[in-house]
Amino acid sequence: MSLTHTTSQALFQRAQQSIPGGVNSPVRAFRAVGGQPLFLTSAKGAFLFDEDGNRYLDLINSWGPMILGHAHEVVEQAVRDALPGSLSFGAPTRREIEMAELIISMVPSVEKVRMVNSGTEATMSAIRVARGYTGRDKIIKFEGCYHGHGDSFLIAAGSGAVTLGVPDSPGVTKGVANDTLTAPYNDLAAVQTLIDANPTQIAAIILEPVVGNMGLVPPAEGFLQGLRELCTKEGIVLIFDEVMTGFRLAKGGAQELYGIMPDMTTLGKIIGGGMPVGAYGGKAEIMNAVAPAGPVYQAGTLSGNPIAMSAGLAALTYLNEHPEIYAHLQQITDKLVNGTRQNLQQVGLNYTVNQVGSMFSLFFTDEPVTDFTSAKTSSLQTFGRYFHEMLQRGIYLAPSQFETLFVSAAIANELADEYLAANLEALQAATA
């Protein structure tokens, strides 16, 4: 099979004249795997369609939110029903209350919630609230965890556990970096060292409870519980960034799956049903610090947008009323992962495959991948070849080794078989 992408290539050349790098989000540019991005026209169920008329089995699903598959009839109908009422009011609506009540009923730790417009906005706001609530300035984040493009999060690790971070992007000031401390993921001792070196200065610890931004990396046994105990002891706000994992790993997200309750939770992706949306919530005592209830200011003209609320309500309600979807997602993802492992053994490759629920990643390394350092032992060259071999066989993967794959409920057993057949051929070709 050899797919042609001449129209996409022409569009990419055109896009670079008016859009920085030709894309509106960097990973879309395919620079991590080489080649040029595809320009898509439509999607339905498990499939994407590009400008050249090619069809792809989608393993990104808009980076997570399309858990029901693309253009799901329930979500589409909710949007159609909402359209005649206007696209935006900039004023309260009934749907915002219904959305808040539904989130609170599904996410174990959330007592109050504020809607925003993106995951980045949610994490930025949560950090501000944690600082305002505690009266402290510093935060701890983990190497390889991505929390959006807020200044506080674009910080590289220092040379040691007690070293202050340094800006990871031009435009991020050293002052901001000084208030962001970094630790290796799954390393409780490093977190304790940072806390000891900065007594009564840490406002929050923020992490992806299951990481999706260095590839899929699960928490080690006892790691989340250890963080919970440290934060309780030290008066630190524990923030779970569940923008990816919320409503995906379980109805209540990773915190339900692992039974660990954070103080605050950030959400996005699935709660919009495909529309741009985010949210942050947590204990009522903390959330009551948010204006107008409290002194911490955060606002947004389009927050609680009626179309996004309608789409999100439809998606969450469907998941809430059809818990069997999670068993299906687990079964299909298990089949994809187990089949991939068998294919890798057949080809004779060194590999690691990490999976939690309907999220998984393939790393071309024989080392266990437990943090960002071990993730970087994966062969990026092999992954790049593998990505393009899969693309040529009609399988759309994340164009980076350091992104997770997301399975949708629209993938049935026969499509899993299609994926695994392409996977074996792609592995053989990528290592020939």
C-alpha positions as CSV (number, residue, x, y, z in Angstrom):
1,M,0.0,0.0,0.0
2,S,1.3,3.5,-0.9
3,L,-0.9,6.5,-0.1
4,T,-0.3,9.8,-1.9
5,H,-0.5,13.1,0.0
6,T,0.0,15.7,-2.8
7,T,-2.9,17.9,-1.7
8,S,-1.8,17.9,2.0
9,Q,1.8,18.8,0.9
10,A,0.6,21.7,-1.2
11,L,-1.6,22.9,1.7
12,F,1.3,22.7,4.1
13,Q,3.5,24.8,1.8
14,R,0.6,27.4,1.6
15,A,0.1,27.3,5.4
16,Q,3.7,28.2,6.2
17,Q,3.2,31.6,4.5
18,S,0.5,32.7,7.0
19,I,0.8,30.4,10.1
20,P,4.1,30.0,12.1
21,G,5.5,26.7,11.0
22,G,2.4,26.0,9.1
23,V,0.5,24.6,12.1
24,N,-1.4,25.9,15.1
25,S,0.1,23.5,17.6
26,P,3.8,22.3,17.2
27,V,3.4,18.5,17.4
28,R,1.2,18.6,14.3
29,A,4.1,19.6,12.1
30,F,5.6,16.1,12.1
31,R,9.0,17.4,12.9
32,A,9.6,14.6,15.5
33,V,9.0,11.9,12.9
34,G,10.0,13.7,9.7
35,G,7.9,14.4,6.7
36,Q,4.9,16.7,6.4
37,P,1.6,16.8,8.2
38,L,-1.7,15.6,6.7
39,F,-4.6,18.0,6.3
40,L,-7.9,16.4,7.4
41,T,-11.3,17.0,6.0
42,S,-13.7,14.8,8.1
43,A,-14.0,12.0,10.5
44,K,-16.6,9.4,11.5
45,G,-16.5,6.7,14.1
46,A,-13.0,5.2,14.1
47,F,-11.8,6.8,10.9
48,L,-10.2,10.0,9.6
49,F,-10.2,11.3,6.0
50,D,-7.6,13.6,4.5
51,E,-7.6,16.1,1.7
52,D,-6.3,13.4,-0.7
53,G,-9.2,11.1,0.1
54,N,-7.2,8.7,2.2
55,R,-8.9,6.9,5.1
56,Y,-7.0,6.2,8.4
57,L,-7.9,4.3,11.5
58,D,-7.5,6.9,14.2
59,L,-5.4,6.2,17.4
60,I,-5.2,9.9,18.5
61,N,-8.9,10.8,18.6
62,S,-8.2,14.5,18.8
63,W,-5.6,13.8,21.5
64,G,-8.2,12.1,23.7
65,P,-11.6,13.7,23.7
66,M,-13.2,11.6,21.0
67,I,-13.7,8.6,23.4
68,L,-17.0,7.7,21.8
69,G,-15.5,8.0,18.3
70,H,-15.8,10.9,15.8
71,A,-19.2,12.6,15.0
72,H,-21.0,10.5,17.6
73,E,-24.8,11.0,17.0
74,V,-25.6,11.8,20.6
75,V,-23.0,14.6,20.8
76,E,-23.9,15.9,17.3
77,Q,-27.6,16.1,18.2
78,A,-26.9,18.0,21.4
79,V,-24.9,20.6,19.4
80,R,-27.7,20.9,16.8
81,D,-30.3,21.3,19.5
82,A,-28.2,24.1,21.1
83,L,-27.4,26.1,17.9
84,P,-30.6,28.0,17.5
85,G,-30.2,29.4,21.1
86,S,-27.1,31.4,20.0
87,L,-23.4,30.6,20.1
88,S,-22.5,32.7,23.1
89,F,-24.1,34.8,25.8
90,G,-21.3,35.9,28.2
91,A,-23.9,35.3,30.9
92,P,-24.9,32.4,33.1
93,T,-26.9,29.5,31.6
94,R,-28.7,26.4,33.0
95,R,-26.3,24.1,31.2
96,E,-23.3,25.4,33.2
97,I,-25.0,24.3,36.4
98,E,-25.9,20.9,34.9
99,M,-22.3,20.5,33.8
100,A,-20.9,21.4,37.2
101,E,-23.3,19.1,39.0
102,L,-22.5,16.2,36.6
103,I,-18.7,16.7,37.0
104,I,-19.1,16.8,40.8
105,S,-21.2,13.6,40.7
106,M,-18.6,11.7,38.6
107,V,-15.2,12.9,39.9
108,P,-14.7,11.8,43.5
109,S,-12.6,14.7,44.9
110,V,-14.5,17.6,43.2
111,E,-16.9,19.6,45.4
112,K,-17.0,22.8,43.3
113,V,-15.8,23.4,39.8
114,R,-15.1,26.4,37.5
115,M,-15.4,26.1,33.7
116,V,-12.7,27.5,31.4
117,N,-11.8,27.2,27.8
118,S,-8.8,24.8,27.6
119,G,-6.6,22.5,29.6
120,T,-3.9,25.1,29.7
121,E,-6.2,27.6,31.2
122,A,-7.4,25.1,33.8
123,T,-3.9,24.3,35.0
124,M,-2.8,27.9,35.0
125,S,-5.8,28.8,37.1
126,A,-5.4,25.9,39.5
127,I,-1.8,26.9,40.3
128,R,-2.9,30.5,40.9
129,V,-5.7,29.3,43.2
130,A,-3.3,27.0,45.1
131,R,-0.9,29.9,45.6
132,G,-3.6,32.3,46.7
133,Y,-5.1,29.7,49.1
134,T,-1.8,28.7,50.7
135,G,0.0,32.1,50.6
136,R,3.0,30.3,49.2
137,D,4.8,30.9,45.9
138,K,6.6,27.7,44.7
139,I,5.3,24.6,43.0
140,I,6.7,21.2,42.2
141,K,6.2,19.6,38.8
142,F,7.6,16.5,37.3
143,E,10.1,16.1,34.4
144,G,8.2,15.0,31.3
145,C,4.7,15.9,32.6
146,Y,3.1,18.6,30.4
147,H,0.5,20.9,31.8
148,G,-0.1,23.2,28.8
149,H,2.0,26.2,27.7
150,G,1.6,28.3,30.9
151,D,4.9,30.0,31.9
152,S,5.1,28.1,35.2
153,F,5.1,24.8,33.4
154,L,7.7,25.4,30.6
155,I,10.5,24.8,33.0
156,A,13.4,22.3,32.5
157,A,14.9,20.4,35.3
158,G,18.0,21.7,37.0
159,S,21.1,19.6,37.5
160,G,20.0,18.1,40.8
161,A,17.0,17.5,43.0
162,V,17.4,20.8,44.8
163,T,18.4,22.9,41.8
164,L,16.0,25.5,40.7
165,G,14.5,25.1,37.3
166,V,15.5,27.1,34.2
167,P,13.3,28.4,31.5
168,D,12.6,25.9,28.8
169,S,11.3,28.4,26.3
170,P,12.3,32.0,25.3
171,G,9.8,34.4,26.8
172,V,9.6,32.5,30.2
173,T,11.4,34.6,32.8
174,K,14.0,33.4,35.3
175,G,11.7,34.8,38.0
176,V,9.0,32.4,37.0
177,A,11.4,29.5,36.8
178,N,12.7,30.2,40.3
179,D,9.3,29.4,41.6
180,T,9.0,26.1,39.8
181,L,10.9,23.1,41.1
182,T,11.2,19.8,39.2
183,A,11.6,16.2,40.2
184,P,11.7,12.9,38.3
185,Y,8.4,11.2,38.0
186,N,7.9,8.2,40.3
187,D,10.6,9.5,42.6
188,L,9.2,10.2,46.1
189,A,12.6,10.7,47.6
190,A,13.3,13.6,45.2
191,V,10.1,15.3,46.1
192,Q,10.9,15.0,49.8
193,T,14.3,16.6,49.1
194,L,12.7,19.5,47.4
195,I,10.2,20.0,50.2
196,D,13.0,19.8,52.8
197,A,15.0,22.4,50.9
198,N,12.1,24.8,50.6
199,P,10.3,24.5,54.0
200,T,6.8,26.1,54.0
201,Q,7.3,27.5,50.5
202,I,5.6,24.9,48.4
203,A,2.0,25.9,47.4
204,A,1.2,22.9,45.2
205,I,2.5,19.7,43.6
206,I,1.0,19.2,40.1
207,L,1.3,16.0,38.1
208,E,-0.4,13.8,35.6
209,P,-1.4,10.8,37.8
210,V,-0.9,8.7,34.7
211,V,1.5,10.5,32.3
212,G,0.6,10.9,28.7
213,N,3.2,13.4,27.6
214,M,6.4,11.3,27.6
215,G,4.5,8.5,26.1
216,L,2.3,6.6,28.5
217,V,3.9,6.1,31.9
218,P,1.9,4.7,34.9
219,P,2.5,5.7,38.5
220,A,4.7,3.3,40.4
221,E,3.0,1.4,43.3
222,G,2.7,3.7,46.3
223,F,3.8,6.9,44.4
224,L,0.4,8.6,44.3
225,Q,-0.3,7.6,47.9
226,G,3.1,8.9,49.0
227,L,2.4,12.3,47.4
228,R,-0.9,12.4,49.1
229,E,0.7,11.8,52.5
230,L,3.4,14.3,51.9
231,C,1.0,17.0,50.8
232,T,-1.3,16.4,53.8
233,K,1.6,16.6,56.2
234,E,3.1,19.7,54.7
235,G,-0.1,21.7,53.9
236,I,0.6,21.5,50.1
237,V,-2.2,21.4,47.6
238,L,-2.1,18.2,45.5
239,I,-3.3,18.8,42.0
240,F,-4.0,16.0,39.6
241,D,-3.9,17.1,36.0
242,E,-6.6,14.8,34.6
243,V,-7.1,16.7,31.3
244,M,-6.2,13.4,29.5
245,T,-7.2,10.8,32.1
246,G,-10.4,12.4,33.3
247,F,-13.5,10.3,32.3
248,R,-11.2,8.1,30.2
249,L,-9.5,5.7,32.6
250,A,-12.8,5.5,34.6
251,K,-15.9,7.7,35.0
252,G,-14.0,9.4,37.8
253,G,-10.7,9.4,36.1
254,A,-7.3,8.2,37.5
255,Q,-8.3,9.3,41.0
256,E,-11.1,6.7,41.0
257,L,-8.9,4.1,39.3
258,Y,-6.2,4.4,42.0
259,G,-8.3,5.5,44.9
260,I,-6.2,8.6,45.7
261,M,-8.0,11.9,46.3
262,P,-6.2,15.1,45.2
263,D,-7.1,18.5,46.6
264,M,-7.7,19.9,43.1
265,T,-8.3,18.4,39.7
266,T,-7.9,19.9,36.2
267,L,-10.0,18.6,33.4
268,G,-10.4,19.1,29.6
269,K,-10.8,17.2,26.4
270,I,-13.7,14.7,27.0
271,I,-15.7,17.3,29.0
272,G,-16.2,19.2,25.8
273,G,-17.1,16.3,23.6
274,G,-14.7,17.6,21.0
275,M,-15.4,21.4,21.6
276,P,-12.7,23.6,23.2
277,V,-13.2,23.5,27.0
278,G,-11.5,23.0,30.3
279,A,-12.3,23.0,34.0
280,Y,-10.7,23.0,37.4
281,G,-12.2,22.0,40.6
282,G,-11.6,20.6,44.1
283,K,-12.4,21.0,47.7
284,A,-15.1,23.6,48.4
285,E,-12.8,25.4,50.9
286,I,-10.1,25.9,48.2
287,M,-12.5,26.7,45.3
288,N,-14.2,29.3,47.5
289,A,-11.0,31.3,47.1
290,V,-11.9,32.0,43.5
291,A,-13.6,35.3,42.6
292,P,-16.3,36.4,43.1
293,A,-16.5,34.1,46.1
294,G,-12.9,34.9,47.1
295,P,-9.9,37.0,46.3
296,V,-8.2,34.9,43.6
297,Y,-9.1,36.4,40.2
298,Q,-9.9,34.3,37.2
299,A,-12.3,35.1,34.4
300,G,-13.3,34.2,30.8
301,T,-15.7,35.6,28.3
302,L,-16.4,32.3,26.7
303,S,-16.2,30.2,29.8
304,G,-19.3,27.9,30.0
305,N,-20.0,28.5,26.3
306,P,-23.5,27.0,25.6
307,I,-22.4,25.0,22.6
308,A,-19.4,23.5,24.4
309,M,-21.5,22.8,27.5
310,S,-24.1,21.0,25.4
311,A,-21.5,18.8,23.6
312,G,-19.8,18.0,26.9
313,L,-23.0,17.3,28.8
314,A,-24.0,14.8,26.0
315,A,-20.6,13.1,26.1
316,L,-20.4,12.8,29.9
317,T,-24.0,11.8,30.3
318,Y,-23.6,9.0,27.8
319,L,-20.5,7.7,29.6
320,N,-22.2,8.0,32.9
321,E,-25.2,6.0,31.7
322,H,-23.2,3.4,29.7
323,P,-20.4,2.2,32.1
324,E,-20.0,-0.9,29.9
325,I,-18.1,1.4,27.5
326,Y,-15.1,1.2,29.9
327,A,-15.1,-2.6,29.7
328,H,-15.2,-2.5,25.9
329,L,-12.3,0.1,25.9
330,Q,-10.3,-2.1,28.2
331,Q,-10.9,-5.2,26.1
332,I,-10.0,-3.6,22.8
333,T,-6.9,-1.9,24.2
334,D,-5.8,-5.1,25.8
335,K,-6.1,-6.8,22.4
336,L,-4.1,-4.0,20.6
337,V,-1.4,-4.1,23.3
338,N,-1.1,-7.9,23.6
339,G,-1.1,-8.2,19.8
340,T,1.6,-5.6,19.5
341,R,3.8,-7.4,22.0
342,Q,3.4,-10.6,20.1
343,N,4.3,-8.8,16.8
344,L,7.4,-7.3,18.4
345,Q,8.5,-10.7,19.7
346,Q,8.0,-12.1,16.2
347,V,10.1,-9.4,14.6
348,G,12.7,-9.8,17.4
349,L,12.8,-6.2,18.6
350,N,13.7,-4.6,21.9
351,Y,10.6,-2.9,23.2
352,T,8.5,-1.7,26.0
353,V,4.7,-1.3,25.8
354,N,3.0,0.7,28.6
355,Q,-0.8,0.6,29.0
356,V,-3.4,2.0,31.5
357,G,-6.9,1.4,30.4
358,S,-7.5,2.9,26.9
359,M,-4.2,4.7,26.7
360,F,-0.9,3.0,25.6
361,S,2.5,3.7,24.1
362,L,5.1,1.6,22.3
363,F,8.8,2.5,23.2
364,F,11.6,1.0,21.1
365,T,13.8,0.2,24.1
366,D,14.3,-2.9,26.2
367,E,14.4,-0.8,29.4
368,P,11.3,-0.4,31.6
369,V,9.9,3.2,31.0
370,T,9.1,4.7,34.4
371,D,10.1,8.3,33.9
372,F,11.3,10.8,31.4
373,T,14.9,9.7,31.5
374,S,14.0,6.1,30.7
375,A,11.5,7.2,28.0
376,K,14.3,9.0,26.3
377,T,16.2,5.7,25.8
378,S,13.7,4.8,23.1
379,S,15.1,4.9,19.6
380,L,13.5,7.9,18.0
381,Q,14.8,6.9,14.5
382,T,13.1,3.6,14.7
383,F,9.9,5.2,15.9
384,G,10.0,7.7,13.0
385,R,10.3,4.9,10.5
386,Y,7.5,2.9,12.3
387,F,5.2,5.9,12.3
388,H,5.5,6.4,8.6
389,E,5.1,2.7,7.8
390,M,1.9,2.7,9.9
391,L,0.7,5.9,8.1
392,Q,1.2,4.3,4.7
393,R,-1.0,1.4,5.9
394,G,-3.8,3.6,6.9
395,I,-3.1,3.9,10.7
396,Y,-2.9,7.4,12.2
397,L,-0.6,7.5,15.2
398,A,0.6,10.4,17.3
399,P,3.5,11.9,15.4
400,S,5.9,11.7,18.4
401,Q,7.4,9.0,20.5
402,F,6.5,11.1,23.6
403,E,2.8,11.1,23.1
404,T,0.3,8.5,24.1
405,L,-2.3,6.8,21.9
406,F,-6.0,7.0,22.7
407,V,-8.4,4.2,21.8
408,S,-12.0,5.1,21.1
409,A,-15.2,3.0,21.7
410,A,-15.7,3.0,17.9
411,I,-12.9,0.5,17.4
412,A,-14.4,-2.9,17.2
413,N,-12.6,-6.3,17.2
414,E,-12.3,-6.4,13.4
415,L,-10.7,-3.0,13.4
416,A,-8.3,-4.1,16.1
417,D,-7.3,-7.0,13.8
418,E,-6.8,-4.5,10.9
419,Y,-4.5,-2.5,13.2
420,L,-2.5,-5.5,14.3
421,A,-1.9,-6.7,10.7
422,A,-0.6,-3.3,9.8
423,N,1.4,-3.2,12.9
424,L,3.3,-6.4,12.1
425,E,4.0,-5.2,8.5
426,A,5.1,-1.8,9.7
427,L,7.5,-3.3,12.4
428,Q,9.0,-5.6,9.8
429,A,9.5,-2.7,7.3
430,A,10.8,-0.2,10.0
431,T,13.6,-2.6,11.1
432,A,14.5,-4.2,7.7
